[in-house]
């Protein structure tokens, strides 16, 4: 969406960011809802200040070993930043302003920041690894 207003400004089209910072939204969100409510806004903010990009994603499901009773636990937005401290600060600010659900996680390395509905808890040990799923 922002591309329509910034035609010819090539810096925003390069999708900078080489530090993975996945955003795990607690709950089952349709990919379009996830994108429209959070993804496009975070991507625009990161790209406008040259701190990275966000887009796409997937979901984490939980269930028993038999494959029964599966439910989506997290809806993911793939994000990458160029500066970990500044990029994460901007993402946390945007997520809170956009009304992310309690339990939302912003992961970086072996750590994650967790939103409890009122404030962020920073630098907690990472609770979910993609390889464990």
N, C-alpha and C positions, 0 to 999 in steps of 0.2 A: 504494500500500500504506500509506504513512504517513497518508494522508487518513482512513483508518478510525479511527486513534487520536486524531486531532486535529479531530474534527468540531466545528464551531462556531468554530474559530480561523481566521478569514477571511484573515489576513495571508498564510498559506501557500498560499492558493488563487489569489493574484493573479499568479503567474508573473513576478516582477520580473526586471529585467535588460535593459539596452539596449546592452551592449558584446558583440559576437559573439566567442565563444571556442570555435570548433569543436575537438573532440577527435578525432584521427585514430588509431584503434587499428590497428597494423600487423597485417594478416591478414584473412582471410575469416571473419567471424562471422555466424551466423544472427541476424536482427534480434531474435529473442526472447532468444538467448544474450547478445547485446550489451546489451540492456536489463536482463536479470536479473543479469548479472555486474557491470556498471558503471553503466549509465544511471540506474537507480532509486536507487542509493545516492548517487551524485553529486547527483542532483536533490534528494533528501531533505536532504542536508547543506547544500547551497546555500540551499534554501528555509527550513530551520530557523533559519539565522542571517541571513536577509534579504539574501544576497549574489547571488541569481540563481536560475536554473533550468536544467534540462537534460532533454532528451527528444527522441525521434524520431531521425532520421538517415537516412543513405544510404550508398552505397559508391563508391569510386573504383576503376575497373578499368583495367588496362593491357593492351596488346596491339599487334600490328603493324597497319600501315595497311590491310591487306586484311580486317581484322576477325577474323583467325584467332588462336588461342592467347591468348584473353583470360583474364585472371585478376584476382581482386579483390586490390588492393594494400592498401587501407585500408577499415575499417568506421568510419563517422563517427557521433559523438554530437553533436547540436546543443546547444550550451550558450551562455548569455548571462549576463553578470555585471553587477552594479551598481558594483563597485569592482574595477578591473583587477588591482591588486597583491594585494589580499586574496582575491579570487575565484580567481585563478590559483594562489595558494599553496594554497588549500583543495583545488582540483581536483588539483593535483600530488600532494599528500599522499594523497588518496583513491585516485587511480590506482595509486600505488606500493603502498599497503596492500592494494588489491584485486587485485594481481598483473597489472598491465597488461603486455602483451608489449614486449620491446625494440623500439625504433623508433617507439613511440607518440609522437605530436606533439600539443602543445597550442598552437593558433595564436591570435595576437592582433595585429591590425594587420599590419604588414609583418614581424613576427617570429614565432618559434615556440620553444617549449621542447621538448627532445627527451630521452626516457628511453632510456638505453643498457642497461638491465637492472639497473644498480646505483645510478645517480644521474641527476639531471636536469642537462642542459646548457641554460642559460637564455639567452634573447635572441638566438638565432641568426637569421640571415636566413631568411625564410620560403622554403621549398623547393617548396611546392605551392600554387597558386592555383586556385580553382574555375573561373575564367574560362579557364584554360589547358587544361582537359580537354575 
